[in-house]
């Protein structure tokens, strides 16, 4: 690990917590990123130490695993972290209670894409004619349609294929 990242972990007093998360099988970079990123932000919001939050290395390792398996996006994983810290249970319990899941069924994604393209026909036509930056608006609308639970990269791939730009 680069010295700068090691120093950041020591300064944030999370070196031991990150080590414990990695020992449970989490990727070191991802473990560090969660503890120094989202979890640190939530600790600052609550004006408390990271170690005093109701989230453990086991919880973070489970969240990292869910993201790696494609069962959660980073955005959905942040909701799970918030739920765990709020005392809603383990990551699996938070996922179940909140109904958090990645929409990765191509059929469901295509239905949302077709709906959005029909609603925003002018933007869809721009993409069809090669103006790819316009796809961002359509992807955003599909993400909204799926309540943020779709994999944006897969939505982009399907959308561009649907509009003849794959």
N, C-alpha and C positions, 0 to 999 in steps of 0.2 A: 504494500500500500504506500502511495507517495507520502512523504513527510508532512506535506501541507494538510492532507486528509487526516493523518494520524494526530496532528496537532489540533485540528478542529474537534476530533472526537475527545481528546484529552480535555480541551477547554470546555466542552459541553458536558463533561463528566459522563460520557456514554461508552467509553472504551470497553468496560467490562460487560455492559449490556449488549453491545454489538458482538463482542466475542461469544457471548452465550447464545445469541441468535444464530451466528454462523455455526457454532457447535451443534445446533439442532438441524443443520442442513441448508440454511439459507445462503444464497450467494453473498459473498462479503460486500460487494459494491452495492447491492440492493439493500442489504441489512443496514449498512451505513447510511444510505440515502433515506430510508424510511425514518431512522432514528434522528438524523440531523435535519431532515426536511419537515415532513408533515407532522410528526410527533413532537418535534421541537417547537414548531409553530403553535401547535395546540397547547403545549406547556406554557409558552410565552403568553398566549391569550388568557390562560387561567392564572397567570402569575405564580406558577409553581415549578418545581424541579421536575425534569423528565422522569426521574426514578420514582416520583410520587404519583405519577399517573397510573390509572388502573389498566395498564397494558404491560404484558410480559414478553420476554424474548420468545416464548412458545407461541404467543399470539402473533407476533410479527413474522416468525418463521412460517406459520400457517398461512398468513396473508400473502407472503412472498410466493409460497407454493401455489396458492390459488391463482395468482397473476401469471406465474410461469406456465400453469396448465391451461391458461386461456379461459378460466372460469370467471375471472374478474378482469376488468380493465383497471388502469391506475386510478381513473376517476372513481370507479365503483369501489375500489380498495380503500380510497380515502374515506368513503362513507362507512365502510366496515371499521376502519380505525376509530372514527368518531363514535360509532356505536359501542365498540369495546370499551373505550375510555369513559363513555357515559354509563357504563355498568349494565349494558344490555346482554352481556354474556360473551361466550367465546366467538371467534370469527365465524365459525359454522352456524352458531345460534343467531348471530346478527344477520347473516346472509338469509337464513330461513325466515326470521321474524320480519325483516324488512322486504323480503321478496326480491333481493338483489341477485341479478343474474345477467350474464352477457347474452344478448340476443345474437346467436350465431347460426340460426336456422336460415339458410339462403332463401327459402320460400317466404318466410316472414319479412326478411330484409327486402326482397324483391317487391313484395306487396307495398311496403312503405316507400320504396324508391319510385314505383309506378304512381302511387298516390301523389307524392311530392312533385314528380315531373308533370303530372296532369295539372296540379294546382299552380305550378310555376313554369308553364309551357314556354314562355319567352326565354327564361334563363336556361331551360333544358335545350332549347334550340341553339342558343349561343354555344353551349358545350358541344352539341352535335356538329356545329360548323367549325369546331376546332379551338374555340376560346376556353381553354381548360381552367383558367382562374375562376370562371363563373361556377365551376363545379363545387367550390367551397360553400357557396350559399345553399346549394342543393344538399350537400353532405350535412351541413348544419341543420337543415330542415328535417332530414331523415333522423338525425340524432335526437332532435326534439320529439319527433314522432314516436321514437322508441324509448323515450324518457331517459336518454343518455346511456342506455344499456347495450347499444350496438358497438361492435368493434369498428371504429372509424376507418381503419385501413381496409377492412373487408367491404364496408359500405362504398368507399371510393372505387375499389376494384369492380364491384358489381355495377355501380352507377356508370362508370366509364364504359364498361362492356355493354350495358343496356343502351347507352347513347352512341355506340359505334366508335368509341375512342380507346378501346383496350389495346 
